[in-house]
Amino acid sequence: MPAHRIGGAITAIALLSAATMALGHGDVAPQPINTDALPEVGEEWLTENPYREEAAGHEVWLKAVEIGASGFNQNCARCHGLGAVSGGLAPDLRFLEAEEYGDEWFVERFRHGYTQDGTTKMPAFGEILGQKAAWAIRTYIETRPEDGALDAHSDRLHEIRDSLADGSVTDPAALKSELETIAVEVKTASGAPVADSVAYEAARVLTPEPASWKVASDLLTVGLSASE
C-alpha cells in the first residue's frame, strides 16, 4: 500500500479513554500534550499546517496524527465528539477544508477561543497547549473519514473482526492486504488526500502472530462502533 495513501487511525485505548468526556458540554480545562516528537515550528504562529504529509514527510505526518488524536480526545472530544464526529453541541470540524483558509479559521479559534453573549463557548488553548499541539490536532482532524465512509465495507469488516476475534484466520497476509485495499478507498470529509482509517490501523498491527489478531479485532470493534 503506497505510503501517501495510508493513515494511522485512532486507537481503541484513545477512543475508550475519551468516551466519558464526550457525554456532556461545559468548560474544558486544557490538558497538556507531549509534542516533543514533532519538529519545531517557531514562535510566530503559522497560518498553514506544517505537518501535512506533503510538507513534512510521511513519518512526521503519521506522528502528528497520533499525537493529535490523543490531544483531541483529551481536550476537544467532549464538545466536538468522538472521532471529531459532532453531536451538534459544537461545529463538526471534519468538514473544515484542508487548505490554508481552513487552517486560519482553526488556529484563530484554537488560540483565542470563542465567546458568545458573554458566555465562553470554547476556551483559549493557544498559550497553554502551544502551536505544535494545535497543528497536531489539526492534522488529526483533517484526516478523519467522511460520513458513511465505511458503509460499503461494514459487513466485510465485521466478518474480518469476527474471524480475528475467534482465531479462525487462515491467511493473515491476505487479510492484511484486503484491509489495506479497503483503507485506500476511505475518503476524508475535509478533502485531505489521506484518510485516518480504522481499516488501515487494523492492517498495520496485523501480523502472522495470533497475539496481533486480538489487537486488530479490538481496533475494528471500537472503530466500527464509532462509525455507526
Secondary structure, DSSP 8 states (H G I E B T S, - for coil): --GGG------HHHHHHHHGGGG--S---------TTS----SS--SS-TTSHHHH-HHHHHHHHHHHHHHHHHHTHHHH-GGG---SSS--GGGS-SSHHHHHHHHHHHHH-EEETTEEEE---HHHH-HHHHHHHHHHHHTSB-TTTTGGGHHHHHHHHHHHHHT--S-HHHHHHHHHHHHHH--BSS--SS---HHHHHHHH--SSHHHHHHHHHHHHHHHHHH-
